[in-house]
């Protein structure tokens, strides 16, 4: 086959059976999903039950720095971090994802979403920890404005319609230093013919 760059496919991250509720999983938008809020996005699901679901879009950095919108964080080493658009809901709220603090310390409200992926609903609570973190810790830390939310059965309907692909949460994708590549890399992780969608942006047809 010609026309495609040479690369080594990673092993697919396909769960043996997709569970009923998807907290700790990632949604990869299908190529046909044209909603501008979710076009070519990867969403980390934080909570999902019969009442609905909540997640964060992990590959939509804004041009706004944390210190511009959070006075409490201006004196931290992370004041110049770009804030990601976590979703279209309540964008005046700030959240964080991080990989855990040295010694296992965490705030009371932290939720472990996956291996070395912790959700912090109140970034101000973390300020004292930020001051004690190594300089390179910023590679495992993301700030988000807003979130993605689904009402009861709404996400299930979208999955049934084929809007999303599902893989387990992956730390390297959550904290990807090149978010523009996250959607493509997530498709590679999905495996199978989805590598073709990652390369071309189009879903392969099946005869």
C-alpha positions as CSV (number, residue, x, y, z in Angstrom):
1,X,0.0,0.0,0.0
2,X,1.3,3.4,-0.9
3,X,0.4,6.9,0.1
4,X,0.6,6.4,3.9
5,X,3.5,7.1,6.1
6,X,5.3,4.1,7.8
7,X,4.4,3.6,11.4
8,X,4.1,0.9,14.0
9,X,0.6,0.3,15.3
10,X,0.2,0.1,19.0
11,X,-1.7,-2.8,20.5
12,X,-5.5,-2.1,20.4
13,X,-7.2,-1.0,23.6
14,X,-10.5,-2.6,23.1
15,X,-12.3,-3.7,26.2
16,X,-13.5,-7.3,26.1
17,X,-17.0,-6.0,26.8
18,X,-18.1,-2.4,27.0
19,X,-19.6,-1.9,30.5
20,X,-23.1,-0.4,31.0
21,X,-21.5,2.7,32.7
22,X,-18.4,4.2,31.3
23,X,-16.6,6.1,34.2
24,X,-12.9,5.6,33.6
25,X,-13.3,5.2,29.8
26,X,-12.8,7.5,26.9
27,X,-15.1,8.4,24.1
28,X,-13.6,9.1,20.7
29,X,-15.8,11.0,18.4
30,X,-16.6,9.2,15.1
31,X,-15.6,10.9,11.9
32,X,-19.3,11.5,11.1
33,X,-20.0,13.4,14.3
34,X,-20.1,17.1,13.1
35,X,-21.3,18.8,16.3
36,X,-18.8,21.6,16.7
37,X,-18.6,21.1,20.4
38,X,-17.3,17.5,19.9
39,X,-15.8,17.4,16.4
40,X,-12.7,15.2,16.6
41,X,-12.6,15.2,20.3
42,X,-11.7,12.7,23.0
43,X,-13.7,12.8,26.2
44,X,-12.7,11.3,29.5
45,X,-15.8,10.1,31.3
46,X,-15.6,11.0,35.0
47,X,-19.0,9.8,36.1
48,X,-21.8,7.8,34.5
49,X,-24.9,6.2,36.0
50,X,-28.6,6.0,35.4
51,X,-29.0,9.7,36.0
52,X,-26.6,10.7,33.2
53,X,-22.9,11.2,32.6
54,X,-20.1,13.9,33.0
55,X,-16.8,14.1,31.2
56,X,-14.0,16.4,30.1
57,X,-12.8,17.0,26.6
58,X,-9.1,16.4,26.8
59,X,-7.8,17.8,23.5
60,X,-9.2,21.3,23.2
61,X,-6.7,23.8,24.6
62,X,-7.8,27.4,24.6
63,X,-5.6,30.5,24.3
64,X,-6.3,31.6,27.8
65,X,-3.8,31.1,30.6
66,X,-4.8,29.9,34.0
67,X,-3.6,33.1,35.8
68,X,-5.8,35.2,33.6
69,X,-9.0,33.7,35.0
70,X,-7.9,32.4,38.4
71,X,-6.4,35.0,40.7
72,X,-5.7,32.3,43.3
73,X,-3.4,30.5,40.9
74,X,-1.4,33.5,39.7
75,X,1.4,32.9,42.2
76,X,1.8,29.2,41.3
77,X,4.2,27.7,38.8
78,X,1.3,26.9,36.6
79,X,-0.2,30.4,36.1
80,X,0.9,30.3,32.4
81,X,-0.7,26.9,31.7
82,X,-3.3,27.1,29.0
83,X,-6.8,26.2,30.1
84,X,-8.6,23.5,28.1
85,X,-12.2,23.7,27.1
86,X,-13.6,20.7,29.1
87,X,-17.0,21.0,27.4
88,X,-19.9,23.4,26.6
89,X,-21.5,23.2,30.1
90,X,-20.7,25.7,32.9
91,X,-17.5,27.1,31.4
92,X,-17.2,29.5,34.4
93,X,-16.2,26.5,36.5
94,X,-12.5,25.3,36.6
95,X,-11.4,21.7,37.1
96,X,-8.1,19.9,37.0
97,X,-6.8,16.5,36.1
98,X,-3.4,15.4,37.5
99,X,-1.4,12.2,37.9
100,X,-1.2,12.2,41.7
101,X,1.0,14.0,44.2
102,X,4.2,12.6,45.6
103,X,3.5,10.3,48.5
104,X,-0.1,9.7,47.4
105,X,-1.5,12.8,48.9
106,X,-4.8,14.1,47.4
107,X,-7.6,16.4,48.2
108,X,-10.8,15.1,49.8
109,X,-12.8,15.7,46.6
110,X,-10.4,14.0,44.3
111,X,-11.7,11.1,42.2
112,X,-9.4,8.5,40.7
113,X,-10.7,8.1,37.2
114,X,-8.0,5.7,36.0
115,X,-4.4,4.7,36.7
116,X,-2.5,7.9,37.6
117,X,-5.5,10.0,36.4
118,X,-7.1,12.0,39.2
119,X,-10.0,14.5,38.8
120,X,-9.9,17.6,41.1
121,X,-13.2,19.5,41.3
122,X,-11.7,22.4,43.3
123,X,-8.3,23.6,42.0
124,X,-7.9,26.1,44.9
125,X,-7.7,23.2,47.3
126,X,-4.6,22.0,45.4
127,X,-2.7,25.3,45.7
128,X,-0.6,24.2,48.7
129,X,0.4,21.0,46.9
130,X,1.4,22.9,43.7
131,X,4.0,24.8,45.7
132,X,5.8,21.6,46.7
133,X,5.7,19.9,43.3
134,X,8.8,19.4,41.1
135,X,9.2,21.8,38.1
136,X,8.4,19.1,35.5
137,X,5.1,18.1,37.2
138,X,3.3,20.4,34.8
139,X,3.5,17.6,32.2
140,X,1.0,15.6,34.2
141,X,-1.4,18.4,35.0
142,X,-4.3,19.9,33.0
143,X,-6.9,22.6,33.8
144,X,-10.3,22.7,32.3
145,X,-13.1,25.3,32.0
146,X,-16.5,23.6,31.8
147,X,-17.5,20.0,31.2
148,X,-19.5,17.8,28.9
149,X,-22.7,16.5,30.3
150,X,-25.4,14.1,29.3
151,X,-28.9,13.6,30.7
152,X,-30.3,10.2,31.6
153,X,-30.1,7.8,28.6
154,X,-28.7,10.6,26.3
155,X,-25.2,9.1,26.1
156,X,-26.6,5.7,25.6
157,X,-28.6,6.9,22.6
158,X,-25.5,8.6,21.1
159,X,-23.5,5.3,21.5
160,X,-26.4,3.4,19.9
161,X,-26.4,5.9,17.0
162,X,-22.7,5.4,16.5
163,X,-21.4,8.8,17.5
164,X,-18.7,7.5,19.8
165,X,-16.0,4.8,20.0
166,X,-15.0,3.6,23.5
167,X,-11.5,2.7,24.9
168,X,-10.3,2.5,28.5
169,X,-8.8,5.7,29.9
170,X,-5.1,6.1,29.0
171,X,-2.8,8.5,31.0
172,X,-0.6,9.2,28.0
173,X,-3.6,10.6,26.0
174,X,-5.0,12.6,29.0
175,X,-1.6,14.4,29.4
176,X,-0.6,14.4,25.8
177,X,1.8,17.2,25.1
178,X,0.5,17.5,21.5
179,X,-3.3,17.7,22.0
180,X,-3.8,18.2,18.2
181,X,-2.7,14.6,17.8
182,X,-4.8,13.1,20.6
183,X,-7.8,12.2,18.5
184,X,-5.6,10.4,15.9
185,X,-3.6,8.6,18.6
186,X,-6.8,7.5,20.3
187,X,-8.0,6.0,17.0
188,X,-4.7,4.1,16.7
189,X,-5.3,2.8,20.3
190,X,-8.8,1.6,19.3
191,X,-7.1,-0.6,16.7
192,X,-8.4,-2.4,13.7
193,X,-9.3,-0.4,10.6
194,X,-9.5,2.8,12.7
195,X,-5.9,3.4,11.9
196,X,-7.2,4.4,8.5
197,X,-9.6,6.9,9.9
198,X,-6.7,8.3,12.0
199,X,-4.6,8.7,8.8
200,X,-7.3,10.1,6.5
201,X,-10.0,11.6,8.8
202,X,-12.6,9.3,7.1
203,X,-14.2,6.1,8.3
204,X,-13.4,3.2,6.1
205,X,-16.3,1.8,4.2
206,X,-17.1,-2.0,4.5
207,X,-18.3,-3.8,1.4
